[in-house]
Structures are given as structure tokens and as C-alpha cells.
């Protein structure tokens, strides 16, 4: 009902949800066969995966410095900075995502499912950007356009480090 309110009477969904939330039922596994706990755990694991992927990309692309005079490499480094500014302050990079989700749901009077849905959408966006940046870096390394062989070697090694993250 929560995921498809339009299919039901909207007000009825609110009433049923309010009754469940105010009841003294134990919230975990109220609905038998609910996939919510598994989804939440997968989301937390995906979040760790995205954070590690970003850190590897960031470390690889910024460790070569910014004074190399290579415009294509500068553009890759700019993408890292854009991803960092977009997602660093977001919910996805908080220390404990589980606690952050729960506090957001209680503070903003949103249902936990809406907060989780928003976080899941952010994860999908971040995965898209990280995958695109990884592909761009891969194309750059394969093209052999790097002017400095040390930088080319470092980026190639970095591709090896992130190969496990690319799906």
C-alpha cells in the first residue's frame, strides 16, 4: 500500500499506516514475508560499496597532482570534485546511514519508506556517476594520450584497484 498509494484511496492508506504506527505491534516483521529488512541491509552494503569506489577513484585521480598540464586529465579530476561536492554532504556519506535514516524520518515527519526510497535513488545516481567516471578514466588510459608515463602508470594501477567495483 505504501509504495502504490495511487492504486488505493490515498486517505485510506494514511489511516491504515497511522493505525499500524500507533499500535503496540512489534514493527519488525509485522507483515510476514516482508522484504524490507533485506532491502535495507542490501542498501547499507551498497552504500559502503559506493563510498569505497569513490575513495579509490578520488585517491587515484587526485594523487597525480593538478600541475601536469593535461586537459583531459583535468576534466576527469573536475568530475571527481563535482561528485564530491554533490554527494559528500548528502545522507550517503554520513557515518552511520542506518541512524541517519531513522533520525530523518522522525525529524521531518516522513515515513521511513519515503526516506529509504530517497536514499536509494541517491545511491542509483551516485552509482551512475561513478560508473561513468570509471569508464571515462578507462578510455583515457587506453587511448595512451597521457603525457607523463608515471601518471599513466598510476592511473592504470588505479584502474586495477577499481575493477572490482565496476559492474
N, C-alpha and C positions, 0 to 999 in steps of 0.2 A: 504494500500500500504506500509506503513511504517513497519508494522510487518511482511510482507511477500514479501520482495524485490525480492527474487529469482523467484517468480511466474511472475513477470513483468520484463520489461527491466530495469536493475539497473540504468542506466543513466537517463531514463525517470522519475524514482521515484525522483532522485535528482533534476531534473529540476522542476517538479511539486512542490516538497517541498520548493525549493528556491522561486518559484513564490508566494506560499502562505505566506511564511515568510516575503517576501518583500512587499506584498500587504498591503493595508491600511484597510483590513478587521479586525473586532474585533476578536481576537483569540479565546475567549471562545465561544463555541457552533457554530463554523464555519460549522461543519458538524452536521446536525440535528440528534438527537438520539445518539450522541457520548457518550460512557460510560467512557471517560477519566476522567472527573471531579469526578464521583462517585468512580472510581478506585483509584484515588489519595487520596480521603478522606478516603476510606477503608484502604489504605496503611498507612496513617498517624495514624489512630486509631490502626491498627495492631502494628505499631511501639511503641506506648505508652503501649500497652498490653505487648509486649516483654520486654520493659525496666522495667516495674513493676514486671514482672515474674522473670527477672534476679535479681532485687534488693532483692526480697523476698528470693529467693534461696541463694543468696550470704550472706545475713544477717543471715539466719538460719544456714548455714553450717560454716560460719566463726565466729559466736558468741560463739561457743563452745570451741574455742581456738585450738591450734595446739600441745599441750603438753599432749595429752590424751593417746598416745601410741597405738592407734587403726589404723592398717594399712589400713583397708577398708575405714574407715572414712577419713584418709589422702588422699586416692585416689579420693574420692568424692570432697574433698577440692581442690585437684590439678586440677580437671576438671573445677571447678569454676574459678580458676586462669587462666587456658587456655582460657576459654570462654571470660573472662575479657580482657586478652591481645589481643585476636583476634578481638573482636568487639568494645572495648572501644574507640579506636582511629578511628573507622570507621564512616562513614556517619550516621549510625543509631543512634549514641549516641550524635549527635550534638544537641544543644539547640533547634534550630528551623529547623526541617527537610525540611520544605517547602522552606525556604530561601536558605538552603544549596543546595538543588536540583537545584534551579534556578541559583545560582551562579556557580555551577559546570558545568551546561550546557552552560552558557555563557563564562566561562573562558576556557574551554577545547574544545570549538567549536564542542561539541557533540549535537545531538538532545536531547531535553528534554525527548523524549520517550526512548532513549537508557539509559540515566541516571536513569530514573524511573525503567526501566527493570533491570538494575544492582542492584539498591537498593532493588527491590522486590526479586531478587534472594538471596541477603544477608539476607533478612528477613526470607526467607524459610530455609536457612542454620542455622540461629540462632534459629529458632523455632524447628528445628530438634534436635539441641544440647541441648536446654533447656528441651525439652520433654524427651530426653534420660537420662539426668541427673536427672530429676524428677522421672523417673521410677527406676533408679538405687538407688536413695535415698529411694524410697518406698520399694524396695526389701530388702534393708539393714535394714530398720526399722522393716519390717515384719519378717525378719529372727531372730530377737531377739539377734543378735550377739554383740550388744553394751556392753562394759564392765562397763560403768558408767550409772546408772539409770537416773541421771539428764540429761545427754546428750541424752539418748534415749527419754526422755520426751520432751526435747526441739526440737528434730528432728520430733517427732510425731506431736507436735504442729505446727511446720513449714510445715509439710505435709498438715495439715488442712488449713493453710493460702494459700498454692499454689494450693489447689484442684480446685479452680475456674479457674485457668489458664490452667490446663491440659484438653485437648480435647480428 
